[in-house]
C-alpha cells in the first residue's frame, strides 16, 4: 500500500516538476524520511525531486542522476498538507 502511494507522489512530483522535501513526502505518506529514502531506491532522475530542506538538493546524487529540470523553479514543497490535499492521501 505504501509503495503504491509512493508511486503516486513520484508521478505527481514529476508532473508538476517541483522539488519536495523528504520530510514533507514522508509525513504525507505516514512513514519516516529514512524509510522513504530506502523505498525510493537508487538515485535516478525521476526521484531526484525529493530534496533536503537545508540544501534544496537530493541527498548523495551525482549531477548525472539529477533531473535536467530540477532547478527550473526555486519553489520547494515543504508541507505534507500540500501533498495530502493535491493527492487525496
LINLIN-V998564 format. One record per pair of residues at least 4 apart in sequence whose ideal C-beta (glycine too) atoms are under 7 Angstrom apart, sorted by the first residue. I is the first residue (numbers start at 1). J is the second residue. D is the distance in Angstrom with one decimal. If there is no record, write none. Layout:
((I/J/D) (I/J/D))
This chain:
((1/5/6.7) (2/6/6.3) (2/29/6.2) (2/31/6.1) (3/7/6.7) (3/39/6.6) (4/8/6.7) (5/9/6.6) (5/29/5.4) (5/89/6.3) (6/10/6.3) (6/29/6.3) (6/39/5.3) (7/11/6.2) (8/12/6.4) (8/87/5.8) (9/13/6.2) (9/25/5.5) (9/28/6.9) (9/29/6.7) (9/83/6.3) (9/87/6.6) (10/14/6.3) (10/46/6.3) (10/47/6.1) (11/15/6.2) (12/16/6.3) (12/86/6.7) (12/87/5.7) (13/18/6.6) (13/20/5.4) (13/49/4.3) (14/46/5.6) (14/49/6.7) (17/69/5.3) (17/72/6.1) (18/73/6.2) (18/75/5.5) (18/77/6.0) (19/49/5.3) (19/51/4.8) (19/56/6.5) (19/70/6.8) (19/76/4.5) (20/24/5.6) (20/25/5.3) (20/49/5.9) (20/50/5.8) (20/76/6.8) (20/77/4.0) (21/25/7.0) (21/51/6.0) (21/53/4.5) (21/76/6.4) (21/77/6.9) (21/78/5.2) (22/26/5.9) (22/33/4.3) (22/36/5.7) (22/37/6.3) (22/50/5.3) (22/52/6.8) (23/27/6.1) (23/33/5.2) (23/53/6.4) (24/28/6.4) (24/77/5.5) (24/78/5.4) (24/79/5.6) (24/80/5.0) (24/83/6.4) (25/29/6.3) (25/36/5.8) (25/50/5.9) (25/83/6.5) (26/31/5.3) (26/32/5.8) (26/33/4.4) (26/35/6.9) (26/36/4.3) (27/80/3.7) (28/80/4.0) (28/83/3.9) (28/84/5.1) (28/89/5.2) (29/36/6.7) (29/89/6.9) (31/35/4.2) (31/36/5.8) (33/37/6.5) (34/38/6.5) (35/39/6.3) (36/40/6.3) (40/47/4.6) (40/50/6.5) (43/48/6.8) (43/60/6.8) (43/61/4.7) (43/65/3.9) (44/65/6.1) (45/65/6.6) (45/66/6.4) (45/67/4.2) (46/67/6.9) (48/58/4.5) (48/61/5.6) (48/65/6.1) (48/66/4.5) (48/67/4.9) (48/70/5.8) (49/67/6.4) (49/70/6.9) (50/58/6.1) (51/56/5.5) (51/57/5.6) (51/58/5.3) (51/76/6.5) (52/57/6.2) (52/59/5.5) (53/78/6.3) (56/76/5.9) (58/66/6.5) (61/65/4.5) (61/66/5.5) (66/70/4.9) (77/82/5.1) (77/83/6.7) (80/84/5.8) (81/85/6.0) (82/86/6.1) (83/87/5.5) (83/89/6.2) (84/89/4.7))
